[in-house]
Amino acid sequence: MSLLSDLVNLDLSGSTEKIIAEYIWIGGSGVDIRSKARTLPGPVSDPSELPKWNYDGSSTKQARGEDSEIIIHPQAIYKDPFRRGNNILVMCDAYNPQGDPILTNKRHNAAKIFSHSDVIAEEPWFGIEQEYTLLQKDVKWPIGWPIGGYPGPQGPYYCGTGADKAFGRDIVDAHYKACLYAGINISGTNGEVMPGQWEFQVGPSVGISAGDQVWVARYILERITEIAGVVLSFDPKPVHGDWNGAGAHTNYSTKSMRSDGGFDVIRKAIGKLEKRHKEHMAAYGEGNERRLTGKHETADINNFNWGVADRGASVRVGRETEKANKGYFEDRRPSSNMDPYVVTSMIAETTIIWQP
């Protein structure tokens, strides 16, 4: 008798040319990820070859029941690490039947910014450090923590090793390999300061692809935690008190910053970010005020500051960048639940296009 796992892992390549495409989009909260599958007649290598599709927006809080159809447009393709073979994951954005982007479609405006001639000329690179917390399913408390209680103080958990320090490494490693298989430019992982909290890094990625890759990496992680029976949280402060929050530090550079003398360009860009600090803070994630308190390696949300090697700053410049007089900087303000389309395009727009 076949086991369920045998059928889940069934290789279809010898019996049909048809493939399964998992269409992925962002739901009504702006942070929830939805998906559904369809059969295609054969392998696909470019999003333009894929049909548009639709879904019931009234069930995702994105449309009224009497006019519920939302149209999804395929934008990026990745290999499917769950079904494998020629099967694919398809990152989409969402539009109403009239062709206008819906409110939660942040990709549409980001694509406009990244297609601006000045932005294209500067070839913006992004490296996003996505932090997240793994929670016990029934009690919504971090894994590895005693139910209703607390582990020992922070200190030994960051990049820690051992059964009393690292909780959930099997999920982290499964996600790492699945992202590499999918074609996502995941550049590393590590255990974070709070036990049960981890981080993966995506990049360097150019322009709009940074947002696409982070969203698909989040989707893959959500699927893996589903299999493991663990709840995935992107809450920026999942546990109140003397515990680190979760962010999505965004490393950034332009061609001018990476060129000789680029440190001057970095200083000017940081000056622009300071002038639009409140605007960026309003767009950098929900609940970020609970994380950006001036403690636990953060700056206060109401004040902007920057420094070299300062993890308590709004923007940090690395020692190597200072030494080489060129390189990149790190915007430490975005929360873990930020929309990467919003953050990356906003940084590019502020530092390249916007004139004070």
C-alpha positions as CSV (number, residue, x, y, z in Angstrom):
1,M,0.0,0.0,0.0
2,S,1.3,3.5,-0.9
3,L,2.1,5.8,1.9
4,L,0.9,9.4,1.7
5,S,4.5,10.6,1.5
6,D,5.1,8.3,-1.5
7,L,2.3,10.1,-3.4
8,V,3.3,13.6,-2.2
9,N,6.8,12.9,-3.6
10,L,5.5,11.2,-6.8
11,D,7.7,12.0,-9.8
12,L,5.4,12.9,-12.7
13,S,8.2,13.5,-15.3
14,G,7.9,10.1,-16.8
15,S,4.2,10.1,-17.2
16,T,3.2,13.6,-18.3
17,E,4.7,16.8,-19.7
18,K,2.2,18.8,-17.6
19,I,3.5,20.8,-14.7
20,I,2.0,22.4,-11.6
21,A,2.4,26.2,-11.1
22,E,1.8,27.5,-7.5
23,Y,0.6,31.1,-7.9
24,I,1.6,33.2,-4.9
25,W,0.2,36.6,-3.9
26,I,-0.1,38.9,-0.8
27,G,-3.4,39.0,1.1
28,G,-5.5,41.8,2.6
29,S,-3.4,42.3,5.7
30,G,-0.4,43.2,3.6
31,V,1.7,40.5,5.3
32,D,-0.3,37.3,4.8
33,I,0.7,35.1,1.9
34,R,-1.8,33.2,-0.2
35,S,-1.4,30.7,-3.0
36,K,-3.2,28.2,-5.2
37,A,-2.1,25.8,-7.9
38,R,-3.0,25.2,-11.5
39,T,-1.9,22.7,-14.2
40,L,0.0,24.0,-17.2
41,P,0.6,22.0,-20.4
42,G,4.3,22.0,-20.2
43,P,7.5,23.7,-18.7
44,V,7.6,27.5,-18.5
45,S,10.7,29.6,-18.3
46,D,9.4,33.2,-18.4
47,P,6.5,34.9,-16.5
48,S,5.2,36.3,-19.8
49,E,4.3,32.7,-20.9
50,L,2.0,32.3,-17.9
51,P,-1.7,33.1,-18.0
52,K,-3.2,35.7,-15.7
53,W,-5.6,34.2,-13.1
54,N,-8.1,35.4,-10.5
55,Y,-9.2,34.7,-7.0
56,D,-12.0,35.6,-4.6
57,G,-10.9,38.9,-3.0
58,S,-13.8,38.9,-0.6
59,S,-12.2,35.9,1.2
60,T,-8.9,37.7,1.6
61,K,-10.4,41.1,2.7
62,Q,-9.4,42.7,-0.7
63,A,-12.8,43.0,-2.3
64,R,-16.6,43.1,-1.7
65,G,-18.6,40.0,-2.1
66,E,-20.8,41.5,-4.9
67,D,-17.6,42.3,-6.9
68,S,-15.0,39.9,-5.6
69,E,-12.8,39.0,-8.6
70,I,-9.2,40.0,-8.3
71,I,-6.8,39.4,-11.1
72,I,-3.3,38.2,-10.5
73,H,-0.4,38.9,-12.9
74,P,2.6,36.5,-12.9
75,Q,5.8,38.5,-12.3
76,A,8.6,36.1,-11.3
77,I,9.2,32.4,-11.5
78,Y,11.2,30.1,-9.1
79,K,11.7,26.3,-9.0
80,D,9.3,24.6,-6.6
81,P,11.3,22.8,-3.9
82,F,8.2,21.0,-2.6
83,R,7.0,19.4,-5.9
84,R,10.3,19.6,-7.7
85,G,10.8,18.5,-11.3
86,N,9.6,21.3,-13.7
87,N,7.0,22.5,-11.3
88,I,7.3,26.2,-10.4
89,L,6.4,28.9,-7.8
90,V,5.0,32.1,-9.4
91,M,5.2,35.4,-7.6
92,C,2.2,37.5,-8.6
93,D,0.8,41.0,-8.0
94,A,-2.9,41.8,-7.9
95,Y,-5.3,44.1,-9.9
96,N,-9.0,44.8,-10.1
97,P,-10.8,43.8,-13.3
98,Q,-10.3,47.3,-14.7
99,G,-6.5,46.8,-14.6
100,D,-5.7,49.0,-11.6
101,P,-3.5,47.8,-8.8
102,I,-5.3,47.0,-5.6
103,L,-4.3,48.8,-2.4
104,T,-2.1,45.9,-1.1
105,N,-0.3,45.7,-4.4
106,K,2.9,47.5,-3.4
107,R,4.9,45.9,-6.2
108,H,3.3,48.0,-8.9
109,N,4.6,51.3,-7.6
110,A,8.0,49.8,-6.7
111,A,8.4,48.6,-10.3
112,K,7.8,52.1,-11.5
113,I,10.5,53.5,-9.2
114,F,13.0,50.8,-10.2
115,S,12.3,51.4,-13.9
116,H,13.2,55.1,-13.5
117,S,16.2,56.0,-15.7
118,D,18.1,57.5,-12.8
119,V,17.6,54.4,-10.7
120,I,18.5,52.0,-13.5
121,A,21.7,54.0,-14.0
122,E,22.7,53.6,-10.3
123,E,22.0,49.8,-10.3
124,P,20.8,49.6,-6.6
125,W,21.8,46.5,-4.7
126,F,19.9,45.3,-1.6
127,G,20.8,42.7,1.0
128,I,17.9,42.1,3.4
129,E,18.3,40.5,6.8
130,Q,14.9,38.9,7.5
131,E,14.5,38.0,11.2
132,Y,11.6,35.8,12.4
133,T,10.4,33.9,15.5
134,L,9.3,30.3,15.6
135,L,6.4,29.7,18.0
136,Q,4.9,26.6,19.6
137,K,1.7,25.9,17.7
138,D,-0.8,25.6,20.6
139,V,0.4,28.3,23.0
140,K,2.0,30.8,20.6
141,W,5.2,31.0,22.7
142,P,8.7,30.7,21.3
143,I,9.9,27.2,20.7
144,G,12.5,26.1,23.3
145,W,10.9,28.3,26.0
146,P,9.1,26.6,28.9
147,I,5.4,27.1,28.6
148,G,4.4,30.1,30.7
149,G,8.0,30.7,31.6
150,Y,11.2,32.1,30.4
151,P,14.6,30.8,29.4
152,G,17.9,32.1,30.7
153,P,18.8,35.7,29.8
154,Q,20.0,36.6,26.3
155,G,23.7,36.1,25.6
156,P,24.4,32.5,24.7
157,Y,21.8,32.1,22.0
158,Y,23.1,34.4,19.2
159,C,24.8,32.1,16.7
160,G,24.7,29.5,19.4
161,T,25.1,25.8,19.2
162,G,23.6,23.1,21.4
163,A,20.2,21.7,22.5
164,D,19.9,24.4,25.2
165,K,20.7,27.3,22.9
166,A,19.6,26.6,19.3
167,F,15.9,25.8,18.8
168,G,14.6,25.0,15.3
169,R,17.8,24.5,13.4
170,D,16.2,21.7,11.3
171,I,13.6,24.2,10.0
172,V,16.3,26.8,9.3
173,D,18.5,24.4,7.3
174,A,15.5,23.0,5.4
175,H,14.6,26.6,4.4
176,Y,18.2,27.4,3.5
177,K,18.4,24.5,1.0
178,A,14.9,25.0,-0.3
179,C,15.7,28.6,-1.2
180,L,18.9,27.7,-3.0
181,Y,17.0,25.0,-4.9
182,A,14.3,27.6,-5.8
183,G,16.9,30.0,-7.2
184,I,16.6,32.6,-4.5
185,N,19.9,34.4,-3.8
186,I,19.9,33.5,-0.1
187,S,23.3,34.4,1.3
188,G,23.2,33.0,4.8
189,T,21.4,32.2,8.1
190,N,22.1,32.6,11.8
191,G,20.5,32.2,15.2
192,E,19.4,35.5,16.7
193,V,19.8,37.1,20.1
194,M,16.5,35.9,21.5
195,P,16.1,32.1,21.7
196,G,13.7,30.7,19.1
197,Q,14.5,33.6,16.8
198,W,16.4,33.2,13.5
199,E,17.5,35.2,10.5
200,F,18.1,34.6,6.9
201,Q,19.7,37.0,4.4
202,V,18.6,37.6,0.8
203,G,21.0,39.4,-1.6
204,P,22.7,41.0,-3.1
205,S,19.7,41.5,-5.3
206,V,19.1,44.2,-7.8
207,G,16.0,46.4,-7.9
208,I,12.6,44.8,-7.9
209,S,14.0,41.3,-7.6
210,A,14.9,42.0,-3.9
211,G,11.2,42.2,-3.0
212,D,10.3,39.2,-5.2
213,Q,12.9,37.0,-3.6
214,V,12.1,38.0,0.0
215,W,8.4,37.3,-0.5
216,V,9.0,33.9,-2.0
217,A,11.6,33.1,0.7
218,R,8.9,34.0,3.3
219,Y,6.4,31.8,1.5
220,I,8.8,28.8,1.4
221,L,9.5,29.3,5.1
222,E,5.8,29.4,5.9
223,R,5.3,26.1,4.0
224,I,8.1,24.5,5.9
225,T,6.9,25.6,9.3
226,E,3.4,24.3,8.3
227,I,5.0,20.9,7.7
228,A,6.9,21.0,11.0
229,G,3.8,22.1,13.0
230,V,5.4,25.3,14.1
231,V,4.0,28.8,13.8
232,L,6.0,31.4,12.0
233,S,5.9,35.0,13.3
234,F,7.1,38.2,11.8
235,D,6.0,40.3,14.7
236,P,8.6,42.9,15.4
237,K,8.3,42.4,19.2
238,P,6.9,38.9,19.8
239,V,7.8,38.9,23.5
240,H,7.6,42.0,25.7
241,G,10.3,42.8,28.2
242,D,14.1,42.5,28.1
243,W,14.2,40.6,24.8
244,N,15.4,41.6,21.3
245,G,12.8,42.4,18.7
246,A,12.8,41.3,15.1
247,G,13.8,43.5,12.2
248,A,14.6,43.4,8.6
249,H,17.8,45.3,8.3
250,T,18.2,46.5,4.8
251,N,21.7,46.8,3.3
252,Y,22.0,49.1,0.4
253,S,24.4,50.5,-2.2
254,T,24.4,52.2,-5.6
255,K,27.0,52.2,-8.3
256,S,28.2,55.6,-7.1
257,M,28.5,54.3,-3.6
258,R,30.5,51.3,-4.7
259,S,32.9,53.4,-6.8
260,D,36.0,55.2,-5.5
261,G,35.0,58.1,-3.2
262,G,31.6,56.6,-2.6
263,F,31.6,57.4,1.1
264,D,30.7,61.0,0.2
265,V,27.7,59.7,-1.8
266,I,26.7,57.5,1.2
267,R,26.8,60.5,3.6
268,K,24.6,62.5,1.2
269,A,22.1,59.6,0.9
270,I,21.9,59.2,4.7
271,G,21.2,63.0,4.9
272,K,18.3,62.5,2.6
273,L,17.0,59.6,4.7
274,E,17.2,61.8,7.8
275,K,15.0,64.5,6.2
276,R,12.3,61.9,5.4
277,H,12.6,59.9,8.6
278,K,9.0,60.2,9.7
279,E,7.8,59.2,6.2
280,H,9.9,56.1,6.2
281,M,8.9,55.2,9.7
282,A,5.3,55.3,8.7
283,A,6.0,52.8,6.0
284,Y,8.5,50.5,7.6
285,G,6.1,48.0,9.2
286,E,3.3,47.6,11.7
287,G,4.1,47.6,15.4
288,N,7.6,48.9,14.9
289,E,7.3,51.4,17.7
290,R,7.3,48.4,20.1
291,R,10.7,47.4,18.7
292,L,12.5,50.7,18.1
293,T,12.8,51.9,21.7
294,G,16.5,52.8,21.8
295,K,17.3,49.6,23.6
296,H,18.1,46.0,22.4
297,E,20.3,47.2,19.5
298,T,17.8,49.7,18.1
299,A,17.5,53.5,17.8
300,D,14.5,55.3,19.1
301,I,11.8,55.5,16.5
302,N,11.3,59.3,17.0
303,N,15.0,60.2,16.4
304,F,17.3,59.6,13.4
305,N,21.0,59.0,13.9
306,W,23.8,57.2,12.1
307,G,27.3,56.0,12.9
308,V,30.1,53.7,11.9
309,A,29.7,50.2,13.4
310,D,26.9,51.5,15.7
311,R,24.2,48.9,16.1
312,G,22.2,51.3,18.1
313,A,21.9,53.7,15.2
314,S,19.1,54.2,12.7
315,V,21.7,53.7,9.9
316,R,24.9,51.8,10.4
317,V,28.0,52.1,8.2
318,G,30.5,49.3,8.3
319,R,34.2,49.7,9.3
320,E,35.2,48.2,5.9
321,T,33.2,50.8,4.1
322,E,34.8,53.6,6.1
323,K,38.2,52.2,5.5
324,A,37.7,51.7,1.7
325,N,35.9,55.0,1.4
326,K,33.2,53.2,-0.6
327,G,30.7,50.5,-0.2
328,Y,27.2,50.2,1.4
329,F,25.2,51.1,4.5
330,E,22.6,49.4,6.6
331,D,19.2,50.8,7.3
332,R,18.3,49.2,10.6
333,R,14.9,50.7,11.0
334,P,12.6,48.3,9.0
335,S,10.6,45.8,11.1
336,S,10.4,42.1,10.4
337,N,6.9,42.5,9.0
338,M,7.8,45.2,6.5
339,D,6.9,44.9,2.8
340,P,10.2,44.6,1.0
341,Y,8.7,46.2,-2.1
342,V,7.9,49.3,-0.1
343,V,11.2,49.5,1.8
344,T,13.5,48.9,-1.1
345,S,11.7,51.2,-3.5
346,M,11.4,53.9,-0.9
347,I,15.1,53.9,-0.1
348,A,15.9,54.0,-3.8
349,E,13.4,56.9,-4.4
350,T,14.7,58.9,-1.5
351,T,18.4,58.5,-2.1
352,I,18.4,58.7,-6.0
353,I,15.3,60.5,-7.3
354,W,14.1,62.8,-4.5
355,Q,15.5,66.3,-4.3
356,P,15.1,68.1,-0.9
